[in-house]
Amino acid sequence: PGEALSGYYQSVEEWFGLKPEAAEPLLKEVHKATGETRRLFDLPTGELGSSDEILARANDALLQINLQSAQKTAQLEAKNQQLVEQASTDSLTGAANRRKFNDFIAAEFAGVADTLRPLSLLFLDADHFKKFNDTYGHQTGDRVLVTLAKLLKSVMPETALVARYGGEEFAVVLPGADRRTAAQ
């Protein structure tokens, strides 16, 4: 009944330009006339019930449909947010990935051109990392990268972006930080 009522409202508005508040009394009149026509021609329509009861059931069903739709929308929005985070995060370290870095630095450069506020960029490289991996193994090397990313994120301001730039290379974008602040 909820979908039928929704379809009725849509059709009446499309065909006659009537809003739901004007279409509902029309529906009650049709219901009343259907009962009279049934009796007049002795038609087997079954029990029609009261139009108020039918409308109440239809409105309840419509409300349920709307609630389910809202839940689905919320679930899809959460899933989309999760996918956006996955698409911009390095799967090993949890730092931003190169794509996120490129987008972020481009947006920051555009903002700096307009405001002339300072912007600093740090590049960090784990020295002799290939030798470390060869000596201790890639799993241990991965743990070092994860720890390094966590350490960088913990000491940088919230406005900074810590990104894995390449293998053992990290980049840190520091919006609003001048050269001296970045060096510290």
N, C-alpha and C positions, 0 to 999 in steps of 0.2 A: 504493500500500500504506500510506503514512503516513496519508492521510485515512481509509482503511478501518479502520486500527487505532485511530485516534482515535475514529471512530464506534462501533467495538466497545466501547472502554472507556466511552464515554458511555452507550451503551445498557445495558451490563451494570450500571453503577452505578445508572442510572435504574430499571431493571426489577427488579434483584435486590439492590441496595445493596452491590455488591462494588467495592472499590477496585482500581486497575490491578494492584497486586502480587498480589491474590487472583484476578483475572480472567485473568492470563497463564497460570498452570498449567492452568486450565480450557480455554483456547484450545489448549494443547498436547494435552490429552486429546481434544478434538474432532478435532484434526488426526490423531491416532493412530487414533481410531475411524473416521474417514472413510476412511483407507487400508484398514482391515479390512473395512468395509462395501463398498468398491469391489471388493475381491478376492472377497468372499462372493457378491455379486450380479453380478460381472463387468461393472461399470459403466465406461464410457469417460470417466474424469475427467481423463485426461492424467497427466503426472508431477507429483506433489505436492511433491516435494523435502522437505527436513527442516524441521520446524517452527522450529528454532533459526535456520536460514538465512532463512526467510520473516520471522520476527520481527525479525531483525537488519536486513533490508532495509526493513521497515516502520518500525522505529525510526530508521534513517538518514533515510528520507524524511520522517518526522515532525520530526526535528531540522532538516532543510533548510527545511521549512515554517515552523518556529518562528523560524529565523534570518531568513528572508525577511520574516516578520511583524515582527520586531524592527527590521529595516532600514526597513521602511515606516513604522513607528511613529516612529522617529527622524527620518525625512524629514518626516513630517507635523508633528511637534513643532517642527522648525526652521522650517517654512513658517508655522506658527501664530505663532511668535515674531516672524518677519519681518512678518507682517500686523499684529500688535499694535503693533510699532514704527512701521509706516507709518500706522496709524490714529491715532497719538498724536504724530506729527511733522509740522511744517510743511514742505511739499515744497520750498519755495524756500530757506529759510534753514537747515533742519536743526535748528532750535530746537523745543521742545515747541510743540504747537498749542494753541489756545484750549480745546479739550476736555480735553486733558491738564492744562492749567493749572487749570481748574475742579475736576477730580477731585483734583488734588494739594493745592490750597489748602483744599478742604473737609476732606480727611483731616488736614491740618496743624492747622486750626482745632479739629477734634475732639480731636486730641492735646494741644493747648495748654490746652484747657479742663480736661483731666484732670491735667496735670503742672505747669501754670503756668510753663512754660519760655518764653523770649522767641521771638517770630516777627516777622520784618520783611518788608515787601513794598515793592519799588521799582517805579515806573512810569516808563518812559523813552519820550520821543517825539522823533523826529528833526525838529527845527524846520525850517519852510519846505520840507518835502519835496515838496509838490505843485509848487512853483515850480522846485525842483531837477529833478524829472521832466520838467516842461515845457521846461526849458532844455536838459538833457543827454540826455533820452530815458529811456524806461522800462527798457531793458536796463541802462543805467548805474545807474539807481536800484535795480534788482534787485541789482546787484553791491554797492552800498553796503549794502543790507539784509543780504546774506549776510556781508559783512565785519563789520558791526556785531554780528550774532549770534555769529560766531566770536570776536570780541573779548570780548564779554560772557561767553561760556562759558569763555574762557581765563583771565579774571581773577576769576571767582567760585569760591567753594569747591565741592568735589564734592557737598556736600549741597544746594546751591542748585539751583533749577529756573529755567532761562532759557526764556521762552516768548514767541512772537510773539502779541501780544494783539490786534492789528488792523493794518491797512495798514503804517504805519511806527512802530507802538507796540509796545514790549516790556515785559514784566513779569518781575521777578526775585523769587522767593520764597526767603527766607533763613531756614530753620529754625535755631533756637538763637541767632540774631543779635539783639542788642538794638539800640536806636535809634542809639547811638554807632558800633557796629560796622558797621551798615548804611550810615551816612553816610560812613564811611571807605571 
